[in-house]
Amino acid sequence: MSGKPQDLKPRTKAFALRVIRMYSKLPKNDTVAQVLGKQVLRSGTSVGANYREASRGRFKAEFISKIGDCLKEIEETEYWLELLVDSGRVSATKMAELLDETRQLIAILTTIDKRSKGGF
């Protein structure tokens, strides 16, 4: 990754597809797995949509607001993924790569958020 914000469009879309694939592998007869999975499906797929909206922002305030939405959604995604692991629904080993990508996106979006607010 070159660090340019536009690189996040394909990366957040790929992330959403990984979340979709993870959800599709959850046991259909496990109510807890399905409830947690639907939460992560919603938040994990919205990161890229919000990022696209941010990149189309007409004003700095609009961009900052949408990046904030991205950050909220990716942090929520991390929470649901951790619950899937901590509840024993998904092994830590199987979830490791997706959690790592989640945490990388949190770091990137946090940096973008701080820089866009003049925090650097």
KEVEXMAR-84614 format. One line per 8 residues: number of its first residue (from 1); for each residue x, y, z negated of N, C-alpha, C, CB. Coordinates in pm, 1 decimal. Glycine has a CB too. Layout:
NUM = X,Y,Z,X,Y,Z,X,Y,Z,X,Y,Z; ...
END
This chain:
1 = 83.6,-118.3,0.0,0.0,0.0,0.0,87.0,123.0,0.0,-94.5,0.7,-119.9; 55.6,219.1,81.8,136.1,339.8,92.6,98.0,444.8,-10.6,123.1,397.6,230.6; -8.8,423.6,-82.6,-50.5,518.2,-183.6,-147.2,623.4,-132.6,68.2,584.4,-240.8; -177.9,620.7,-4.3,-271.7,716.4,50.6,-413.2,673.5,13.5,-255.4,728.4,204.2; -499.7,769.8,-25.2,-635.0,734.3,-64.9,-713.4,656.2,39.9,-709.2,857.2,-98.7; -692.4,685.5,170.1,-769.4,613.9,272.3,-740.6,463.2,272.1,-739.0,671.8,410.1; -625.7,423.3,216.3,-594.3,281.1,205.4,-692.9,208.3,114.7,-452.7,262.6,153.1; -764.9,282.0,32.1,-859.7,219.4,-59.6,-987.7,173.9,8.6,-893.5,314.4,-170.1
9 = -1020.7,226.2,123.7,-1143.3,181.2,191.4,-1138.0,31.5,220.3,-1164.4,259.4,322.7; -1038.3,-18.1,292.1,-1035.2,-163.3,315.6,-1008.2,-242.5,187.0,-928.4,-196.9,419.9; -931.0,-185.2,97.1,-897.9,-257.8,-26.8,-1022.1,-274.7,-114.3,-787.1,-183.4,-105.7; -1103.4,-170.7,-127.4,-1224.0,-183.8,-209.6,-1328.5,-272.3,-142.0,-1283.4,-45.9,-238.5; -1328.7,-274.4,-9.7,-1420.2,-365.6,61.8,-1375.3,-510.2,41.1,-1425.2,-331.5,214.5; -1245.8,-534.7,51.5,-1192.9,-669.3,26.4,-1221.4,-712.0,-116.7,-1041.3,-674.4,53.9; -1210.9,-618.3,-210.1,-1242.5,-646.6,-350.0,-1388.5,-689.0,-363.1,-1214.0,-523.1,-438.5; -1478.2,-615.6,-299.6,-1621.2,-648.8,-303.8,-1646.0,-789.4,-248.8,-1703.1,-545.3,-223.5
17 = -1578.7,-822.9,-140.4,-1595.6,-956.9,-82.5,-1543.8,-1065.1,-177.0,-1522.8,-966.4,52.5; -1436.9,-1036.9,-248.9,-1385.9,-1133.0,-348.3,-1486.8,-1151.7,-461.3,-1249.9,-1085.4,-405.8; -1548.2,-1042.3,-504.0,-1650.7,-1049.8,-608.8,-1769.6,-1133.5,-559.5,-1697.9,-906.7,-650.1; -1810.0,-1111.9,-436.1,-1921.2,-1188.3,-378.0,-1887.3,-1337.3,-375.1,-1953.5,-1137.7,-235.0; -1766.0,-1370.7,-331.2,-1725.3,-1512.0,-326.9,-1720.6,-1573.1,-467.3,-1587.5,-1525.7,-259.2; -1670.9,-1496.9,-564.8,-1665.8,-1545.2,-702.4,-1807.1,-1572.1,-753.3,-1593.7,-1443.2,-793.7; -1897.2,-1478.1,-728.7,-2035.7,-1495.1,-774.3,-2101.2,-1617.3,-710.7,-2117.7,-1369.9,-742.4; -2075.7,-1638.5,-582.8,-2139.3,-1750.4,-512.9,-2092.9,-1886.2,-566.7,-2110.0,-1741.7,-363.6
25 = -1978.4,-1889.4,-636.4,-1927.2,-2014.4,-693.5,-1974.3,-2039.9,-836.4,-1777.1,-2013.3,-690.7; -2042.4,-1943.2,-896.8,-2090.6,-1963.8,-1033.1,-2202.8,-2066.8,-1033.8,-2139.1,-1830.9,-1094.7; -2211.3,-2147.0,-1140.9,-2317.4,-2247.6,-1147.0,-2456.6,-2183.8,-1148.0,-2299.6,-2334.9,-1271.0; -2542.2,-2230.7,-1059.0,-2676.9,-2174.2,-1045.0,-2766.9,-2209.2,-1163.7,-2740.8,-2223.6,-915.8; -2735.1,-2317.2,-1233.9,-2819.5,-2360.7,-1345.5,-2772.0,-2307.7,-1481.1,-2824.2,-2511.6,-1349.5; -2671.7,-2221.7,-1481.8,-2619.1,-2161.9,-1604.5,-2670.2,-2018.0,-1612.0,-2461.2,-2166.9,-1608.3; -2770.9,-1997.3,-1697.2,-2834.6,-1865.6,-1707.1,-2735.1,-1756.3,-1744.7,-2947.2,-1869.7,-1809.5; -2647.7,-1783.0,-1839.9,-2550.6,-1682.9,-1882.5,-2457.5,-1646.6,-1767.2,-2469.3,-1734.0,-2002.9
33 = -2406.7,-1746.2,-1697.5,-2318.1,-1721.2,-1584.3,-2389.2,-1638.1,-1477.8,-2268.5,-1854.0,-1524.4; -2515.1,-1666.9,-1453.5,-2589.6,-1593.0,-1351.6,-2614.4,-1447.9,-1393.2,-2722.4,-1662.2,-1323.6; -2648.6,-1426.5,-1519.9,-2672.7,-1289.5,-1567.4,-2543.7,-1208.0,-1560.5,-2728.1,-1290.5,-1712.5; -2435.1,-1264.1,-1612.8,-2306.3,-1194.2,-1607.9,-2260.6,-1175.3,-1463.5,-2199.6,-1271.6,-1687.6; -2280.8,-1278.9,-1383.2,-2240.9,-1272.9,-1242.9,-2314.8,-1165.5,-1165.6,-2263.4,-1405.8,-1177.4; -2444.2,-1151.6,-1191.5,-2520.8,-1047.7,-1121.4,-2474.0,-908.7,-1161.9,-2670.9,-1062.7,-1150.2; -2434.6,-893.4,-1287.9,-2382.3,-764.2,-1332.8,-2252.0,-730.4,-1259.6,-2359.1,-765.5,-1485.5; -2161.1,-828.8,-1253.8,-2032.7,-803.4,-1186.7,-2053.3,-787.4,-1036.1,-1932.7,-918.5,-1214.9
41 = -2149.4,-856.5,-981.1,-2181.2,-841.8,-838.9,-2225.8,-698.8,-809.3,-2291.0,-942.2,-796.7; -2310.3,-644.6,-893.6,-2360.2,-508.4,-873.9,-2247.8,-405.5,-889.9,-2473.7,-478.5,-973.2; -2174.5,-413.8,-1000.3,-2070.8,-312.1,-1024.5,-1951.2,-328.3,-930.2,-2023.0,-319.5,-1169.9; -1911.6,-451.8,-904.9,-1794.8,-476.6,-821.1,-1813.2,-438.9,-675.8,-1757.8,-618.9,-829.1; -1935.1,-451.1,-626.5,-1960.5,-414.5,-487.5,-1987.8,-265.9,-470.9,-2077.0,-493.8,-433.7; -2018.6,-197.0,-580.2,-2047.9,-53.5,-568.7,-1922.7,33.1,-567.7,-2137.2,-10.2,-682.2; -1808.7,-22.9,-608.6,-1684.3,55.3,-612.5,-1651.7,109.2,-473.0,-1566.4,-31.2,-666.0; -1651.4,22.7,-374.8,-1618.5,64.1,-238.7,-1719.4,160.2,-179.7,-1607.2,-55.8,-150.4
49 = -1847.1,137.2,-209.4,-1950.5,228.1,-158.2,-1932.1,367.5,-217.0,-2091.9,174.6,-190.9; -1905.0,373.7,-346.1,-1881.6,503.6,-409.7,-1754.2,568.3,-357.6,-1873.7,488.0,-561.6; -1651.7,486.9,-331.4,-1527.7,543.7,-278.4,-1550.6,604.7,-140.1,-1417.8,436.1,-271.5; -1629.1,537.6,-58.4,-1659.6,592.7,74.7,-1734.1,724.8,62.1,-1743.1,492.6,157.5; -1826.5,731.5,-33.5,-1897.1,857.9,-56.1,-1799.4,965.9,-101.1,-2008.9,840.0,-161.0; -1706.4,929.2,-189.1,-1607.3,1026.4,-237.7,-1523.9,1078.6,-121.7,-1515.7,962.7,-345.1; -1484.1,989.6,-32.8,-1397.3,1031.5,77.6,-1470.3,1120.3,177.5,-1341.3,909.6,149.0; -1602.2,1117.3,174.4,-1683.1,1204.0,260.6,-1725.9,1332.0,189.1,-1806.3,1128.8,309.5
57 = -1685.3,1346.9,64.0,-1726.1,1463.1,-14.5,-1692.1,1594.0,53.8,-1661.6,1459.1,-150.2; -1786.8,1684.8,51.4,-1768.2,1814.6,116.7,-1695.6,1914.3,27.2,-1902.6,1871.7,158.1; -1705.3,1893.3,-101.2,-1645.2,1984.9,-196.8,-1561.9,1906.4,-297.0,-1753.4,2068.0,-269.0; -1463.9,1972.4,-355.3,-1377.8,1906.9,-453.5,-1460.0,1850.3,-569.3,-1272.6,2005.5,-506.5; -1557.7,1925.8,-615.5,-1641.3,1879.7,-727.6,-1716.5,1751.8,-691.1,-1741.4,1989.7,-768.9; -1760.1,1742.2,-567.4,-1831.1,1622.8,-520.3,-1735.5,1503.2,-518.1,-1891.8,1646.7,-378.8; -1613.1,1525.3,-469.9,-1511.2,1420.6,-467.8,-1481.4,1373.1,-609.8,-1382.2,1471.5,-399.8; -1458.0,1465.9,-700.1,-1426.2,1432.5,-839.3,-1539.6,1352.3,-902.7,-1399.6,1560.6,-921.1
65 = -1661.5,1393.4,-877.6,-1777.5,1322.9,-933.4,-1784.2,1179.0,-883.6,-1907.0,1396.5,-897.6; -1765.8,1158.6,-754.0,-1774.3,1023.6,-696.3,-1656.7,936.3,-738.5,-1780.3,1031.4,-543.8; -1538.4,995.0,-751.8,-1424.2,917.4,-802.3,-1453.7,873.6,-945.7,-1291.6,1001.1,-796.0; -1516.8,960.8,-1022.5,-1558.9,924.3,-1158.0,-1655.7,807.9,-1157.1,-1622.7,1043.2,-1227.4; -1747.2,806.6,-1059.7,-1840.6,694.8,-1045.3,-1765.1,566.0,-1012.0,-1945.4,725.5,-935.8; -1666.8,575.4,-922.7,-1583.9,459.3,-887.4,-1516.8,403.2,-1012.4,-1477.1,497.9,-781.6; -1461.8,491.3,-1090.9,-1389.9,450.2,-1211.0,-1483.8,384.1,-1311.2,-1320.5,570.2,-1275.2; -1601.9,439.8,-1328.4,-1699.7,377.8,-1419.3,-1735.5,237.6,-1372.4,-1827.3,464.0,-1429.4
73 = -1758.7,221.7,-1243.6,-1799.3,91.8,-1189.3,-1687.4,-11.8,-1198.1,-1843.5,107.4,-1044.5; -1564.0,27.4,-1168.9,-1454.4,-69.4,-1173.6,-1424.4,-108.9,-1318.2,-1327.9,-11.5,-1106.4; -1437.6,-15.0,-1411.1,-1417.5,-49.3,-1551.7,-1529.0,-140.5,-1602.2,-1410.4,77.7,-1637.2; -1650.5,-117.2,-1555.5,-1761.5,-205.3,-1591.0,-1738.0,-344.8,-1532.7,-1896.1,-147.2,-1540.2; -1687.4,-349.3,-1412.0,-1656.2,-477.8,-1348.8,-1556.2,-555.9,-1433.1,-1600.7,-456.5,-1206.6; -1452.6,-486.9,-1479.8,-1353.4,-552.7,-1565.5,-1421.4,-613.2,-1688.0,-1243.5,-452.6,-1608.9; -1512.1,-541.4,-1748.5,-1584.1,-589.2,-1867.2,-1660.8,-718.5,-1838.0,-1681.2,-481.1,-1917.4; -1737.6,-720.4,-1728.9,-1817.0,-839.4,-1694.9,-1726.7,-957.6,-1660.1,-1911.6,-809.0,-1577.0
81 = -1617.9,-931.6,-1589.3,-1523.9,-1039.9,-1557.5,-1463.3,-1097.9,-1685.2,-1411.9,-988.9,-1464.0; -1425.7,-1010.0,-1777.4,-1371.7,-1057.7,-1905.5,-1474.2,-1140.5,-1981.4,-1326.3,-939.7,-1991.8; -1600.3,-1098.6,-1977.5,-1704.3,-1177.0,-2045.0,-1722.8,-1314.4,-1980.9,-1836.8,-1101.1,-2043.1; -1712.0,-1321.7,-1848.8,-1721.1,-1452.5,-1782.8,-1610.5,-1545.1,-1831.7,-1713.1,-1436.7,-1629.9; -1491.3,-1490.7,-1851.1,-1378.4,-1570.6,-1900.2,-1396.0,-1601.2,-2048.1,-1244.5,-1497.1,-1876.4; -1421.1,-1497.4,-2127.7,-1428.4,-1514.4,-2273.0,-1544.6,-1603.7,-2316.4,-1441.1,-1379.3,-2339.8; -1648.9,-1609.9,-2235.8,-1763.8,-1696.6,-2268.3,-1742.3,-1839.7,-2219.4,-1892.4,-1639.8,-2206.6; -1631.6,-1863.3,-2151.3,-1601.4,-1997.2,-2103.0,-1669.9,-2034.9,-1973.6,-1637.5,-2095.0,-2205.6
89 = -1732.9,-1938.7,-1907.5,-1803.0,-1968.7,-1781.6,-1705.3,-1985.8,-1665.7,-1903.4,-1857.5,-1748.7; -1593.2,-1912.2,-1670.9,-1489.9,-1919.6,-1566.9,-1355.6,-1926.8,-1638.8,-1496.3,-1795.4,-1467.6; -1266.9,-2011.9,-1590.5,-1135.9,-2023.0,-1655.0,-1052.5,-1898.2,-1630.1,-1061.4,-2147.3,-1604.5; -968.6,-1867.5,-1726.6,-879.4,-1751.6,-1714.7,-789.3,-1765.5,-1592.3,-793.8,-1735.6,-1842.1; -748.0,-1887.3,-1563.0,-661.3,-1911.5,-1447.4,-732.4,-1875.7,-1317.4,-616.0,-2058.1,-1444.0; -858.2,-1917.7,-1303.4,-933.0,-1889.1,-1181.3,-964.4,-1740.7,-1166.9,-1061.7,-1969.2,-1179.2; -974.6,-1671.5,-1278.9,-1013.3,-1530.2,-1275.6,-891.6,-1436.9,-1273.3,-1101.1,-1497.6,-1396.2; -771.7,-1490.6,-1292.7,-651.6,-1407.8,-1310.0,-627.8,-1311.1,-1193.9,-530.5,-1496.8,-1326.5
97 = -634.3,-1358.7,-1071.3,-605.4,-1271.9,-956.5,-710.1,-1162.0,-941.0,-597.9,-1354.7,-828.2; -836.5,-1196.7,-960.9,-942.5,-1096.9,-947.7,-932.7,-993.0,-1059.5,-1081.0,-1164.7,-949.6; -902.4,-1036.7,-1179.9,-883.0,-941.5,-1289.5,-761.0,-853.3,-1265.6,-868.3,-1015.6,-1422.4; -655.8,-910.4,-1209.8,-537.2,-831.1,-1179.3,-570.6,-722.0,-1077.6,-424.2,-921.3,-1126.1; -641.5,-756.7,-972.6,-680.8,-657.6,-871.8,-772.1,-552.9,-933.5,-751.0,-725.7,-752.5; -861.3,-594.6,-1020.6,-949.9,-500.8,-1089.3,-868.2,-398.7,-1167.2,-1046.1,-575.6,-1183.4; -769.6,-447.2,-1240.4,-686.1,-358.0,-1322.5,-597.6,-268.4,-1236.6,-599.0,-440.0,-1418.0; -552.6,-318.2,-1123.5,-476.1,-232.8,-1031.7,-563.7,-120.0,-976.9,-418.3,-316.5,-915.4
105 = -687.7,-154.1,-941.3,-779.1,-51.6,-891.0,-813.0,50.0,-999.8,-907.5,-116.2,-837.5; -826.4,4.5,-1123.3,-850.0,97.9,-1234.1,-733.5,197.0,-1243.4,-867.5,20.8,-1369.1; -612.1,146.1,-1236.5,-494.0,233.1,-1246.2,-490.0,333.9,-1130.9,-364.9,148.6,-1246.6; -516.6,287.2,-1010.4,-514.3,374.8,-893.1,-622.4,481.8,-903.3,-532.8,293.0,-764.3; -743.7,440.5,-937.2,-854.3,536.0,-945.3,-835.9,633.2,-1061.3,-987.1,462.1,-960.0; -775.2,587.9,-1169.9,-745.7,677.7,-1282.1,-647.4,785.3,-1237.5,-688.3,598.7,-1402.7; -545.9,745.4,-1162.6,-448.0,841.8,-1111.7,-513.7,941.8,-1017.2,-333.3,769.0,-1039.7; -596.3,892.8,-926.1,-666.6,981.8,-832.9,-754.8,1078.7,-910.5,-751.6,900.2,-731.9
113 = -825.5,1026.9,-1010.7,-914.7,1109.7,-1091.2,-836.2,1220.2,-1162.5,-990.4,1023.0,-1193.7; -727.4,1184.5,-1225.8,-646.6,1283.2,-1299.1,-585.7,1386.3,-1204.8,-535.3,1213.1,-1378.4; -532.7,1340.3,-1092.5,-470.0,1432.5,-996.9,-573.3,1527.7,-935.7,-398.6,1353.5,-885.3; -691.1,1474.6,-907.1,-794.0,1559.7,-845.3,-844.0,1666.5,-942.2,-912.1,1474.2,-797.1; -828.2,1640.3,-1071.3,-867.8,1739.4,-1173.3,-750.7,1827.6,-1212.6,-923.7,1669.3,-1298.0; -636.1,1804.7,-1150.4,-518.2,1885.3,-1181.0,-446.2,1838.8,-1306.2,-557.4,2029.2,-1196.5; -464.2,1711.3,-1342.6,-405.2,1658.3,-1464.5,-262.5,1613.1,-1450.8,-485.1,1546.5,-1512.6; -200.7,1629.4,-1333.0,-61.2,1586.5,-1314.0,25.1,1704.8,-1281.9,-49.8,1481.6,-1202.9
END
